Amino acid sequence: MVGKIEPRYGAEVYISDTGRICIRQDQGAEEELTLIFDEGEVDDLIGLLNEAKQALAEERRVAAENEDN
């Protein structure tokens, strides 16, 4: 395992030894559920996460602006 984000809400995000982004979630089932993103999907995933980050930043800016008014 190359890197890891500590588990939150039952989900663990990490980079495998082969460079794949993996999201593992324990839902209390007998088997764990793991999403594995191949190299070609990583850029798409990063783009999607960046869009989400920008949208959240805009929502926070608008909320702060509304609190000030």
GUROTI-767542 format. One line per 3 residues: number of its first residue (from 1); their letters; for each residue x, y, z of C-alpha. Coordinates in nm, 2 decimals, m for minus. Layout:
// residues N
NUM) A) X:Y:Z ~ ... $
//
This chain:
// residues 69
1) MVG) 0.00:0.00:0.00 ~ 0.15:0.33:m0.11 ~ m0.08:0.58:0.06 $
4) KIE) m0.40:0.58:0.27 ~ m0.67:0.81:0.40 ~ m0.79:0.70:0.74 $
7) PRY) m1.13:0.53:0.73 ~ m1.44:0.75:0.76 ~ m1.80:0.64:0.75 $
10) GAE) m1.68:0.28:0.70 ~ m1.48:0.36:0.38 ~ m1.10:0.33:0.35 $
13) VYI) m0.93:0.50:0.05 ~ m0.58:0.39:m0.05 ~ m0.34:0.36:m0.34 $
16) SDT) m0.23:0.00:m0.40 ~ 0.12:m0.12:m0.46 ~ 0.03:m0.13:m0.83 $
19) GRI) m0.08:0.24:m0.83 ~ m0.45:0.18:m0.84 ~ m0.68:0.39:m0.63 $
22) CIR) m0.90:0.17:m0.42 ~ m1.20:0.24:m0.20 ~ m1.29:m0.03:0.04 $
25) QDQ) m1.61:m0.02:0.24 ~ m1.73:m0.25:0.52 ~ m2.11:m0.27:0.51 $
28) GAE) m2.13:m0.54:0.77 ~ m2.17:m0.80:0.50 ~ m1.97:m1.12:0.49 $
31) EEL) m1.75:m0.98:0.21 ~ m1.59:m0.63:0.18 ~ m1.68:m0.42:m0.12 $
34) TLI) m1.39:m0.26:m0.30 ~ m1.39:m0.02:m0.60 ~ m1.06:m0.03:m0.79 $
37) FDE) m0.98:0.25:m1.04 ~ m0.73:0.16:m1.31 ~ m0.47:0.40:m1.44 $
40) GEV) m0.69:0.53:m1.72 ~ m0.97:0.61:m1.47 ~ m0.76:0.80:m1.23 $
43) DDL) m0.75:1.12:m1.43 ~ m1.13:1.11:m1.46 ~ m1.17:1.05:m1.09 $
46) IGL) m0.93:1.34:m1.01 ~ m1.12:1.57:m1.24 ~ m1.45:1.47:m1.08 $
49) LNE) m1.31:1.52:m0.73 ~ m1.17:1.87:m0.83 ~ m1.51:1.97:m0.97 $
52) AKQ) m1.67:1.86:m0.64 ~ m1.41:2.05:m0.45 ~ m1.48:2.37:m0.65 $
55) ALA) m1.86:2.33:m0.61 ~ m1.82:2.29:m0.23 ~ m1.60:2.59:m0.21 $
58) EER) m1.86:2.80:m0.40 ~ m2.14:2.67:m0.17 ~ m1.93:2.77:0.13 $
61) RVA) m1.86:3.11:m0.02 ~ m2.23:3.18:m0.09 ~ m2.32:3.05:0.27 $
64) AEN) m2.07:3.28:0.43 ~ m2.18:3.57:0.21 ~ m2.54:3.51:0.32 $
67) EDN) m2.44:3.50:0.68 ~ m2.28:3.84:0.64 ~ m2.59:3.99:0.50 $
//
